[in-house]
Amino acid sequence: MSGIGIDLTGRKALVTGGSRGIGRAIAIRLAEAGCDVAINYLRSRGPAAETAEAVEKLGRKALLYKVNVARTDRLDGMFDAVREEWGKLDILVSNAASGVIKPAMELTRRHWEWTMDINASALIPLSQHASKLMGDEGGHIIAVSSLGAVRAIPNYAAVGASKAALESLVRHLAVELAPRKIRVNAISAGVVDTDALKHFSNRSELLEESARRTPAGRLTLPEDVADAALFLTSPLADMMIGQTVVVDGGYSITG
């Protein structure tokens, strides 16, 4: 899919955690539809630069910003740079995520706070900054969640709780920002084979079992999630406000 029929030419987007996996796929999909894309990353510049190169090969502009989105005191610089470069922002995709994969009985307060800060709490300052750059035409804010928000997954207590909090924040932000024509929604991805799964000791078994249980007959791909993001940033989704769209090939309805 190349975004045919959805024209976002001239729009400016910021994708956090945009260097790889789902973030990378979303950045490229938005660029295919006409967006210039700012790519936020935390650690390795190399993969982020590769995403930027892919965006530029599509004839779009790409910007790179290394910022830990959990550090609210560091966000001013990134959004100031976007303002200076583009003067506005039309789309924010809050995709950056991390977290501690441990049983709940082994979690420390530090584990909990780190996971909540980057996965859920960061959405508030990101949205505050982004909304100031969205003009009278409004804009779109999308948060990337996971099925752990509503399902109990082994060793996923902290991350699952943070994703549940994220989806709740999406609903509250959606109500507050809708009068300003800013549409806030979330995408809940199914089991996607990304770097995040490397932290699971049972990764291979998880992938095999998930593929077997998915009615669509295959795992969800980052590009599947990117397609949903493109839809949510288009006029076709103008009346979708505060929703969590599940993209999992039917995995979550099989019990």
ROKOLSE-625441 format. One line per 3 residues: number of its first residue (from 1); their letters; for each residue y, x, z of N, C-alpha, C, O. Coordinates in pm, whole numbers. Last residue first. Layout:
N
NUM) A) Y,X,Z,Y,X,Z,Y,X,Z,Y,X,Z; ...;
//
This chain:
255
255) GTI) -1574,-987,2219,-1624,-989,2355,-1650,-853,2414,-1693,-843,2529; -1450,-989,1978,-1596,-991,1976,-1658,-983,2115,-1780,-974,2129; -1186,-956,1955,-1232,-1094,1969,-1384,-1104,1973,-1440,-1214,1973;
252) SYG) -1120,-692,1914,-1089,-750,2045,-1140,-894,2061,-1137,-948,2172; -1187,-636,1643,-1263,-576,1753,-1244,-653,1884,-1341,-677,1957; -1049,-712,1419,-1126,-814,1489,-1204,-764,1609,-1279,-840,1672;
249) GDV) -896,-502,1331,-1012,-542,1251,-1101,-645,1316,-1215,-665,1274; -669,-457,1478,-793,-394,1524,-916,-436,1445,-1028,-408,1486; -371,-518,1577,-427,-465,1452,-555,-390,1488,-550,-272,1524;
246) VVT) -176,-765,1716,-297,-687,1732,-352,-648,1595,-375,-732,1508; 152,-782,1814,63,-802,1700,-57,-709,1714,-41,-587,1723; 331,-937,2045,243,-822,2033,142,-852,1924,56,-939,1941;
243) QGI) 674,-1048,2024,530,-1066,2004,457,-932,2007,514,-827,1975; 951,-1077,2026,880,-1057,2152,729,-1070,2142,664,-1101,2242; 962,-1264,1738,1044,-1208,1845,962,-1198,1973,909,-1298,2022;
240) MMD) 977,-1346,1417,882,-1289,1512,960,-1212,1617,1018,-1107,1588; 1150,-1421,1224,1127,-1515,1333,1016,-1470,1428,966,-1548,1509; 1148,-1209,1040,1271,-1241,1113,1249,-1335,1231,1324,-1328,1329;
237) ALP) 957,-1100,876,925,-1115,1019,1046,-1153,1102,1047,-1131,1223; 1057,-1066,625,944,-1158,640,913,-1188,786,850,-1289,817; 1241,-862,632,1290,-999,652,1179,-1101,668,1202,-1210,720;
234) STL) 1068,-597,818,1113,-664,696,1167,-803,727,1144,-856,835; 947,-484,1026,1084,-439,999,1142,-506,876,1254,-474,834; 690,-586,1022,778,-626,1132,923,-584,1110,1014,-642,1169;
231) FLA) 583,-451,795,602,-596,795,703,-639,901,792,-719,873; 571,-190,898,655,-220,782,684,-370,775,798,-410,752; 382,-228,1101,519,-188,1135,614,-219,1021,725,-268,1043;
228) ADA) 157,-286,950,210,-388,1040,354,-356,1079,437,-446,1089; 123,-39,824,148,-159,743,208,-270,828,299,-341,785; 66,123,1042,191,143,970,225,23,882,342,-13,868;
225) VDE) -189,38,1102,-83,13,1200,54,25,1132,146,-51,1160; -315,137,877,-321,-6,906,-210,-46,1002,-146,-150,986; -278,410,904,-207,340,796,-210,189,814,-118,120,770;
222) PLT) -454,478,1107,-309,483,1132,-230,408,1027,-126,349,1057; -724,235,1095,-661,359,1052,-514,360,1091,-454,254,1106; -994,104,1279,-854,90,1239,-798,228,1203,-824,326,1273;
219) LRG) -1328,141,1147,-1225,163,1248,-1086,135,1191,-1065,141,1070; -1511,-128,987,-1462,10,997,-1360,19,1109,-1311,-83,1158; -1577,-395,978,-1674,-299,930,-1629,-154,933,-1701,-66,885;
216) APT) -1447,-610,1078,-1400,-560,950,-1489,-450,894,-1479,-415,777; -1562,-642,1333,-1600,-731,1223,-1558,-681,1085,-1625,-707,986; -1674,-376,1520,-1556,-426,1451,-1598,-514,1332,-1662,-464,1240;
213) RRA) -1892,-256,1635,-1850,-385,1688,-1732,-446,1613,-1695,-560,1642; -1917,-12,1502,-2027,-108,1496,-1982,-248,1536,-2026,-347,1478; -1682,116,1576,-1705,84,1435,-1813,-23,1421,-1802,-113,1339;
210) SEE) -1734,145,1850,-1621,64,1805,-1638,23,1659,-1611,-92,1623; -1952,318,1851,-1968,183,1905,-1856,92,1857,-1879,-25,1827; -1834,549,1736,-1950,486,1675,-1966,340,1721,-1990,251,1639;
207) LLE) -1626,605,1917,-1596,578,1777,-1712,504,1710,-1690,409,1635; -1771,650,2155,-1669,545,2149,-1639,507,2005,-1629,388,1974; -1927,870,2090,-1993,743,2119,-1895,628,2108,-1930,521,2059;
204) SRN) -1720,1059,2059,-1810,1027,1947,-1877,892,1968,-1884,810,1876; -1593,1061,2320,-1522,1027,2197,-1617,982,2085,-1595,877,2025; -1635,1093,2591,-1734,1019,2513,-1677,977,2378,-1709,870,2327;
201) SFH) -1414,1215,2696,-1538,1294,2691,-1643,1227,2604,-1731,1294,2550; -1100,1196,2556,-1213,1117,2604,-1342,1198,2588,-1375,1243,2478; -911,1344,2433,-914,1352,2579,-1029,1271,2639,-1052,1277,2760;
198) KLA) -920,1281,2172,-981,1408,2208,-992,1424,2359,-1069,1506,2409; -771,1059,2125,-911,1038,2163,-981,1167,2201,-1091,1164,2257; -529,1157,2034,-536,1103,2170,-681,1088,2217,-710,1102,2336;
195) DTD) -554,1218,1767,-566,1328,1864,-582,1277,2007,-640,1345,2092; -742,929,1651,-627,1019,1651,-651,1129,1755,-755,1132,1822; -890,674,1538,-933,813,1558,-814,906,1541,-789,957,1432;
192) VVG) -835,383,1720,-792,463,1606,-830,608,1635,-804,659,1744; -910,73,1820,-957,211,1836,-925,287,1708,-981,260,1602; -606,-110,1760,-744,-101,1803,-783,44,1824,-696,130,1844;
189) ASI) -271,-145,1877,-369,-89,1784,-508,-90,1845,-525,-74,1966; -26,-369,1892,-138,-322,1973,-247,-275,1877,-308,-355,1806; 313,-354,1858,188,-352,1783,81,-295,1875,97,-185,1930;
186) ANV) 592,-563,1948,496,-455,1976,377,-467,1881,346,-575,1831; 946,-620,1898,806,-659,1897,719,-538,1929,767,-425,1937; 1267,-740,1860,1184,-649,1939,1041,-703,1942,1018,-816,1982;
183) RIK) 1545,-753,1658,1411,-806,1677,1324,-702,1748,1310,-589,1701; 1870,-827,1690,1778,-715,1707,1642,-772,1743,1627,-834,1849; 2071,-1012,1691,1991,-997,1569,1904,-870,1572,1870,-814,1468;
180) RPA) 2172,-1063,1932,2240,-958,1855,2165,-926,1725,2193,-826,1659; 1998,-1242,2045,2130,-1292,2003,2210,-1190,1923,2305,-1226,1853; 1778,-1060,2102,1771,-1153,1990,1909,-1208,1949,1935,-1221,1829;
177) LEV) 1797,-915,2338,1858,-860,2217,1856,-953,2097,1925,-927,1998; 1671,-1059,2542,1807,-1010,2561,1875,-972,2430,1995,-993,2412; 1418,-1109,2434,1504,-1221,2471,1650,-1176,2483,1742,-1247,2439;
174) ALH) 1323,-847,2402,1335,-936,2287,1430,-1051,2315,1511,-1088,2231; 1306,-750,2660,1407,-694,2571,1430,-785,2452,1543,-800,2405; 1086,-906,2744,1216,-919,2808,1329,-864,2722,1436,-925,2712;
171) RVL) 881,-820,2569,919,-961,2575,1057,-979,2637,1138,-1058,2587; 874,-546,2625,904,-593,2489,949,-738,2492,1046,-775,2424; 786,-545,2888,924,-503,2857,966,-551,2719,1080,-591,2698;
168) SEL) 520,-619,2841,608,-707,2918,755,-674,2891,837,-764,2874; 430,-395,2705,431,-524,2637,518,-626,2710,583,-709,2646; 456,-201,2912,529,-188,2786,540,-323,2714,648,-360,2667;
165) AAK) 271,-288,3098,413,-289,3133,499,-282,3007,602,-349,2998; 42,-234,2947,70,-372,2987,217,-387,3024,281,-485,2988; 65,41,2932,76,-35,2809,101,-184,2838,172,-251,2764;
162) SAG) 24,110,3198,153,143,3135,173,65,3007,285,26,2974; -237,26,3236,-130,-40,3311,6,-12,3247,92,-100,3243; -366,209,3063,-373,65,3039,-263,-11,3110,-202,-102,3053;
159) VAA) -308,451,3191,-257,426,3056,-258,276,3026,-161,223,2971; -443,413,3437,-299,443,3433,-241,410,3297,-135,347,3288; -712,347,3352,-634,263,3444,-484,287,3431,-407,192,3417;
156) YNP) -912,454,3203,-789,418,3133,-691,341,3222,-599,278,3172; -1176,496,3272,-1081,608,3290,-941,579,3233,-861,671,3217; -1295,236,3063,-1325,344,3159,-1222,456,3155,-1186,504,3047;
153) IAR) -1084,-42,3035,-1151,66,2963,-1177,179,3061,-1087,214,3137; -1017,-375,3031,-1051,-266,3122,-1135,-165,3046,-1245,-196,2999; -748,-505,2834,-890,-484,2855,-912,-368,2951,-834,-272,2952;
150) VAG) -479,-510,2793,-542,-636,2832,-692,-623,2858,-756,-720,2900; -403,-254,2733,-307,-338,2805,-372,-464,2859,-327,-520,2959; -589,-141,2570,-602,-116,2712,-504,-195,2797,-519,-202,2919;
147) LSS) -509,-174,2311,-591,-281,2370,-612,-262,2519,-649,-356,2588; -163,-62,2303,-306,-47,2279,-383,-158,2349,-329,-228,2435; 155,-21,2132,73,-43,2251,-74,-17,2217,-105,43,2115;
144) VAI) 463,74,2026,321,83,1993,239,79,2122,253,165,2209; 745,-126,1958,674,-41,2054,526,-42,2018,471,-146,1984; 1032,-152,1762,888,-173,1769,829,-75,1869,858,45,1865;
141) IHG) 1324,-308,1679,1263,-217,1774,1116,-252,1783,1080,-367,1808; 1570,-350,1428,1433,-373,1475,1391,-266,1573,1419,-147,1553; 1889,-517,1390,1791,-412,1364,1656,-449,1420,1631,-565,1455;
138) GED) 2219,-626,1295,2107,-615,1388,2014,-502,1351,2054,-404,1289; 2449,-649,1158,2330,-699,1091,2206,-690,1180,2099,-740,1144; 2636,-522,1315,2636,-668,1314,2513,-727,1247,2475,-841,1275;
135) GML) 2438,-228,1404,2562,-302,1379,2544,-452,1381,2450,-504,1441; 2307,-6,1629,2273,-115,1537,2393,-207,1524,2444,-257,1624; 2365,169,1822,2383,216,1686,2348,110,1582,2358,134,1462;
132) KSA) 2298,43,2052,2439,76,2034,2469,123,1892,2583,118,1847; 2023,36,2037,2096,-88,2013,2245,-64,1993,2312,-141,1924; 1951,298,2111,1934,253,1973,2018,130,1944,2079,120,1837;
129) HQS) 2007,307,2389,2074,397,2296,2069,342,2154,2170,338,2084; 1835,101,2481,1978,100,2513,2056,187,2415,2160,145,2364; 1586,190,2391,1643,66,2336,1793,57,2364,1869,9,2280;
126) LPI) 1558,419,2549,1553,429,2403,1618,307,2339,1695,319,2244; 1565,312,2810,1677,393,2762,1676,411,2610,1782,418,2549; 1314,150,2779,1444,95,2819,1560,183,2773,1647,133,2702;
123) LAS) 1099,312,2709,1145,210,2614,1282,155,2649,1359,118,2561; 1029,470,2924,1115,528,2820,1169,424,2723,1273,445,2662; 844,320,3073,984,329,3117,1077,379,3009,1192,337,3001;
120) ANI) 597,356,2919,664,228,2940,812,244,2971,897,188,2900; 514,620,2869,456,509,2793,532,378,2806,533,298,2713; 655,793,3039,657,816,2895,609,695,2816,657,671,2705;
117) DMT) 624,674,3299,755,718,3248,756,729,3096,848,679,3031; 351,629,3336,443,515,3325,576,557,3262,632,483,3182; 257,896,3348,206,803,3248,302,686,3228,330,648,3114;
114) WEW) 400,1002,3567,408,1065,3435,369,966,3326,439,952,3225; 317,831,3773,457,833,3732,474,895,3595,553,847,3514; 37,888,3790,86,753,3765,229,757,3710,257,692,3609;
111) HRR) 29,1161,3853,-39,1109,3734,21,975,3692,52,953,3575; 169,1153,4098,224,1226,3985,161,1179,3853,230,1160,3753; -7,1013,4259,123,953,4228,186,1022,4108,250,957,4025;
108) TLE) -334,1047,4111,-231,1081,4209,-102,1010,4169,-91,954,4060; -656,905,4063,-516,917,4020,-426,956,4137,-441,904,4247; -911,849,4128,-874,990,4123,-728,1012,4085,-683,1126,4076;
105) MAP) -955,581,4109,-972,641,4240,-935,788,4245,-926,847,4353; -935,534,3835,-825,494,3922,-834,561,4059,-731,593,4119; -1045,812,3636,-1073,690,3712,-957,660,3807,-889,751,3852;
102) KIV) -821,929,3377,-903,951,3497,-938,816,3559,-869,717,3536; -603,1048,3176,-729,977,3158,-822,1013,3274,-892,1114,3269; -262,1011,3177,-374,1077,3244,-498,990,3231,-499,873,3271;
99) GSA) -45,1036,2891,-105,972,3006,-225,1046,3057,-283,1131,2990; 159,933,2617,76,1033,2682,8,962,2798,4,839,2801; 356,872,2324,273,829,2437,195,947,2492,168,1045,2423;
96) ANS) 585,745,2091,544,858,2174,469,809,2297,512,717,2366; 685,516,1972,543,545,1956,494,658,2047,375,666,2076; 911,307,1897,876,379,2020,725,399,2021,648,313,2065;
93) VLI) 1117,299,1638,975,284,1665,941,371,1785,942,494,1777; 1404,140,1537,1349,230,1638,1202,199,1653,1165,84,1678; 1628,96,1272,1490,78,1320,1456,184,1424,1477,303,1402;
90) DLK) 1891,158,1217,1842,23,1189,1708,-7,1254,1678,-122,1286; 2178,324,1316,2032,323,1323,1987,179,1304,2040,89,1368; 2461,525,1207,2396,401,1249,2246,424,1262,2195,529,1224;
87) GWE) 2555,770,1131,2652,670,1173,2592,540,1221,2664,453,1270; 2412,994,1050,2399,869,976,2501,762,1012,2528,673,932; 2493,1218,1202,2432,1235,1070,2439,1108,986,2469,1113,867;
84) ERV) 2600,1119,1439,2679,1212,1359,2627,1223,1216,2704,1236,1121; 2386,960,1529,2516,900,1501,2600,991,1411,2664,943,1317; 2190,1155,1567,2167,1048,1469,2299,983,1430,2323,955,1312;
81) ADF) 2314,1300,1772,2287,1365,1643,2262,1262,1534,2306,1280,1420; 2313,1111,1974,2442,1162,1926,2425,1226,1789,2510,1211,1701; 2038,1093,2013,2109,979,1954,2249,1017,1908,2299,959,1811;
78) MGD) 1988,1351,2120,1918,1303,2002,1993,1189,1935,2010,1188,1813; 2158,1363,2347,2174,1457,2237,2108,1409,2109,2165,1423,2001; 2059,1159,2515,2195,1152,2460,2210,1241,2337,2267,1200,2236;
75) LRD) 1809,1230,2616,1816,1139,2502,1955,1135,2437,1966,1111,2317; 1786,1373,2844,1783,1449,2720,1805,1360,2597,1817,1411,2486; 1771,1207,3057,1892,1290,3049,1897,1371,2920,2000,1431,2889;
72) TRA) 1520,1097,3040,1633,1016,2994,1761,1098,2980,1849,1063,2902; 1236,1208,2952,1352,1269,3016,1478,1198,2967,1535,1236,2865; 1058,1092,2788,1051,1053,2929,1167,1110,3009,1194,1067,3121;
69) VNV) 1088,1211,2546,1154,1082,2564,1146,1032,2707,1218,939,2745; 1164,1529,2488,1070,1454,2571,1137,1321,2605,1231,1317,2684; 1243,1632,2161,1291,1574,2287,1174,1507,2359,1094,1437,2297;
66) KYL) 1339,1757,1872,1242,1788,1978,1298,1741,2111,1390,1802,2166; 1384,1607,1567,1441,1622,1700,1330,1647,1801,1237,1566,1814; 1466,1610,1223,1371,1647,1327,1442,1665,1460,1546,1730,1468;
63) LAK) 1502,1390,945,1562,1469,1052,1456,1496,1156,1365,1415,1175; 1501,1332,596,1426,1341,721,1501,1430,819,1557,1533,780; 1563,1114,323,1610,1217,414,1527,1213,543,1489,1107,591;
60) RGL) 1346,1067,36,1423,1020,151,1466,1138,237,1412,1247,225; 1168,1123,-163,1308,1111,-200,1396,1062,-88,1510,1020,-111; 919,1181,-87,939,1044,-134,1085,1019,-172,1122,907,-208;
57) KEV) 946,1425,19,881,1418,-111,893,1279,-173,880,1262,-294; 1044,1359,271,1137,1411,170,1077,1410,30,1150,1395,-68; 810,1283,402,920,1187,385,1012,1232,273,1053,1151,190;
54) AEA) 671,1523,401,614,1407,332,720,1301,306,720,1237,201; 840,1677,560,820,1715,421,764,1598,340,803,1576,225; 808,1546,805,939,1547,741,927,1581,592,995,1522,509;
51) TEA) 540,1611,853,579,1471,835,713,1463,763,730,1382,672; 571,1887,880,486,1834,773,516,1686,746,518,1642,631; 725,1900,1108,784,1946,982,702,1896,863,758,1866,758;
48) APG) 536,1814,1290,656,1732,1268,722,1770,1136,770,1683,1062; 351,2026,1282,312,1893,1234,431,1802,1208,429,1722,1114; 540,2237,1384,468,2242,1258,427,2105,1205,464,2070,1094;
45) RSR) 634,2201,1640,725,2170,1530,649,2161,1396,689,2086,1307; 470,2066,1915,456,2152,1797,550,2108,1684,544,1994,1638; 604,1878,2126,550,2013,2138,559,2093,2008,646,2178,1993;
42) LYN) 746,1636,2059,758,1700,2190,715,1846,2189,784,1930,2247; 960,1466,1819,834,1526,1861,857,1599,1993,971,1620,2035; 1095,1229,1592,1097,1290,1725,960,1349,1755,857,1291,1721;
39) IAV) 1250,1204,1294,1119,1221,1354,1133,1296,1486,1178,1410,1490; 1422,973,1103,1435,1077,1204,1304,1082,1281,1253,980,1326; 1428,880,765,1354,877,891,1384,999,978,1373,1113,934;
36) DCG) 1538,637,534,1551,773,583,1494,772,725,1511,674,797; 1339,395,358,1409,442,479,1426,594,481,1339,668,436; 1184,294,148,1324,328,126,1400,383,243,1518,417,228;
33) AEA) 914,265,170,991,143,147,1141,169,133,1217,75,109; 837,520,229,791,462,103,871,336,67,891,305,-50; 939,537,488,1002,615,381,962,561,244,1044,556,153;
30) LRI) 755,378,620,895,336,615,969,410,505,1053,351,436; 527,540,586,531,405,529,674,354,518,711,294,417; 599,770,729,577,778,585,585,640,520,643,625,413;
27) AIA) 616,667,990,730,736,929,718,739,777,814,713,705; 353,572,1026,466,478,1024,587,541,957,654,477,876; 208,811,1024,180,708,924,294,609,913,329,567,803;
24) RGI) 317,940,1251,333,999,1118,313,893,1009,391,886,914; 229,765,1452,371,789,1430,399,845,1292,492,803,1225; -52,786,1433,14,659,1403,162,680,1374,216,619,1282;
21) GRS) -71,1132,1354,-138,1006,1387,-60,883,1344,-9,876,1232; 242,1311,1410,102,1299,1369,51,1159,1399,119,1078,1462; 512,1303,1473,459,1423,1407,317,1406,1355,276,1480,1265;
18) GGT) 653,1112,1616,631,1093,1472,566,1208,1401,566,1211,1277; 741,1039,1868,603,1080,1850,562,1071,1705,451,1029,1672; 961,788,1740,926,884,1844,777,916,1833,697,830,1794;
15) VLA) 1151,744,1464,1013,726,1510,985,831,1616,984,950,1586; 1422,577,1338,1382,683,1430,1244,650,1481,1221,542,1536; 1578,500,1024,1477,476,1127,1456,599,1213,1472,712,1166;
12) KRG) 1799,327,819,1775,450,895,1681,419,1010,1702,323,1085; 1820,198,484,1798,182,628,1767,318,692,1716,409,627; 1827,243,215,1951,258,290,1936,243,440,2029,272,515;
9) TLD) 1570,19,142,1658,124,93,1789,126,171,1854,22,190; 1359,-140,195,1440,-98,309,1535,14,270,1577,94,354; 1187,-392,55,1285,-289,19,1374,-259,139,1456,-342,179;
6) IGI) 888,-502,-23,969,-482,97,1061,-363,71,1016,-249,67; 769,-487,-267,814,-618,-222,894,-612,-94,960,-710,-58; 563,-222,-173,612,-304,-284,648,-441,-232,569,-506,-162;
3) GSM) 460,-44,4,581,-114,45,640,-197,-65,754,-240,-55; 222,57,-84,340,142,-97,469,73,-55,577,127,-77; -120,85,0,0,0,0,124,88,0,131,184,77;
//
